[in-house]
């Protein structure tokens, strides 16, 4: 059953859901653009201790409509499921160039965050999943504050409609463990 939690409670919710589990544990943080997924992923990782954060944006290229799901499966999911460390190339969408390689060890929580990160076609054995629910006007304001007014058309004409299509097709907010009620308040990281 899906529950609703606030942004401040979400890291504790994840920690409780993973309590007692061993090995590689999978946490999916899904939601539309500029909903706070990256910030929440950092807070969840801090609450869990030794956790790896994998950003879907590291698999986004200008030449790809959304993100490289096949590369995520090959470089992250498949190795970890086989008991081997993962090694994946991080990509800078803005500069359209490699940011180098990142590694994910076996046996730690893996927090995967990004738009459509819990896509059912990936086959990730999720231990806990969250959907961030933030009003579209708040998301757009955050996006433009972060990316600049020059990106408005990209957000309004391309990305937001693609996110709406994903939500309509897969209904992630109905299959996750918790819907995180987002607002303008940031998640504070533990000191």
C-alpha positions in Angstrom: 0.0 0.0 0.0 1.3 3.4 -0.9 1.6 5.9 1.9 2.2 9.7 1.9 5.2 11.2 3.7 6.7 14.7 3.8 10.1 15.5 2.4 11.6 15.7 5.9 10.3 12.2 6.8 11.3 10.5 3.6 14.9 9.6 4.6 13.7 8.0 7.8 11.0 6.1 5.9 13.6 4.7 3.6 16.0 3.8 6.4 13.2 1.9 8.2 12.2 0.0 5.1 15.8 -1.1 4.6 16.4 -2.1 8.2 17.6 -5.7 8.5 18.2 -6.1 4.8 21.6 -7.1 3.6 23.5 -7.0 0.4 22.9 -4.5 -2.4 19.7 -2.7 -1.6 17.8 -0.7 -4.3 16.1 2.6 -3.6 14.3 4.4 -6.4 13.5 8.1 -6.2 11.2 9.0 -9.1 9.3 12.1 -10.0 9.0 14.9 -12.5 11.8 17.4 -13.2 12.8 19.9 -10.5 10.8 18.1 -7.9 13.7 17.7 -5.5 14.9 14.2 -6.3 18.6 15.0 -6.3 18.3 16.9 -3.0 16.3 14.1 -1.4 18.8 11.5 -2.8 21.6 13.2 -0.9 19.5 13.2 2.3 18.6 9.6 1.9 22.2 8.6 1.3 23.3 10.6 4.4 20.6 8.8 6.5 21.7 5.4 5.2 25.4 6.0 5.7 27.5 4.2 3.1 25.2 4.5 0.1 25.8 5.1 -3.5 23.7 7.6 -5.5 23.2 7.0 -9.2 21.7 10.0 -11.1 19.6 9.2 -14.2 20.9 12.5 -15.5 24.4 10.8 -15.8 22.8 8.7 -18.5 21.2 11.6 -20.5 22.7 12.8 -23.7 21.5 15.4 -26.1 21.2 12.7 -28.8 18.9 10.5 -26.7 15.2 11.4 -26.2 15.1 10.7 -22.4 18.0 8.7 -21.0 20.1 5.7 -21.8 18.2 2.9 -20.0 20.1 0.2 -21.8 23.4 1.6 -20.6 22.2 1.9 -17.0 21.2 -1.8 -17.1 24.5 -2.9 -18.7 26.8 -0.7 -16.5 25.0 -0.6 -13.2 22.1 -3.0 -12.8 23.6 -6.2 -14.4 27.0 -6.1 -12.6 25.5 -5.4 -9.2 22.9 -8.2 -9.6 25.7 -10.5 -10.6 27.6 -9.6 -7.4 30.2 -7.5 -9.2 31.0 -3.8 -8.6 29.4 -1.4 -11.2 31.3 1.0 -13.2 29.5 3.6 -15.3 30.3 6.6 -17.4 28.8 9.8 -16.2 27.7 12.2 -18.9 27.3 16.0 -18.8 24.2 16.8 -20.8 25.0 20.6 -21.0 28.6 20.1 -22.3 27.7 16.9 -24.1 30.9 15.2 -22.9 32.0 12.5 -20.5 32.5 13.4 -16.8 34.6 10.3 -16.3 33.7 7.0 -14.7 32.0 6.3 -11.3 32.0 3.1 -9.4 29.4 1.5 -7.2 30.5 -1.2 -4.7 28.5 -4.4 -4.1 26.6 -4.7 -0.9 25.6 -1.0 -0.3 22.3 0.8 -0.7 22.1 2.1 -4.3 19.9 5.2 -4.5 18.8 5.7 -8.1 17.2 9.1 -8.7 15.8 10.8 -11.7 12.8 11.2 -14.0 11.4 7.7 -14.8 14.1 6.1 -12.6 11.5 3.4 -11.5 10.5 2.6 -15.1 9.2 -0.9 -14.9 11.1 -1.9 -18.1 14.4 -1.7 -16.2 13.8 -4.7 -14.1 15.4 -3.3 -11.0 14.6 -5.4 -7.8 13.5 -2.3 -5.8 13.5 -2.6 -2.0 11.8 0.8 -1.6 10.5 3.3 -4.1 9.3 6.9 -3.7 7.5 9.3 -6.0 8.0 13.0 -5.4 4.7 14.9 -5.8 5.3 18.6 -6.5 3.0 21.1 -8.2 3.9 21.9 -11.8 4.2 25.6 -11.2 6.6 25.0 -8.4 8.7 22.6 -10.5 8.8 25.1 -13.4 9.8 27.9 -11.1 12.6 25.8 -9.7 13.7 24.6 -13.1 14.0 28.1 -14.5 15.8 29.4 -11.4 18.3 26.5 -11.8 18.6 26.4 -15.6 17.8 29.9 -16.7 14.9 31.5 -18.6 16.5 30.4 -21.9 15.5 26.8 -21.0 11.7 27.6 -20.6 10.8 26.3 -24.1 12.7 23.1 -23.5 10.9 22.6 -20.2 7.4 23.5 -21.4 7.5 22.0 -24.9 9.6 18.9 -24.4 10.5 17.7 -21.0 7.3 18.4 -19.0 5.1 16.7 -21.7 7.4 13.7 -21.8 7.2 13.4 -18.0 3.4 13.6 -18.2 3.4 10.8 -20.8 5.6 8.6 -18.6 3.3 9.2 -15.6 0.1 8.5 -17.7 1.6 5.3 -19.1 3.2 3.8 -16.0 1.3 5.4 -13.1 4.4 5.3 -10.9 2.7 7.2 -8.1 0.3 4.2 -7.7 3.0 1.5 -7.5 5.6 3.1 -5.3 6.0 2.5 -1.5 5.5 6.2 -0.7 4.5 9.4 -2.3 6.6 12.2 -1.0 4.6 15.4 -0.7 7.0 18.1 -1.9 6.8 21.8 -1.2 9.1 24.8 -1.3 10.9 23.7 1.8 14.3 22.0 1.3 15.3 18.8 2.9 17.9 19.3 5.5 20.9 17.1 5.5 22.2 15.6 8.8 25.2 17.4 10.3 
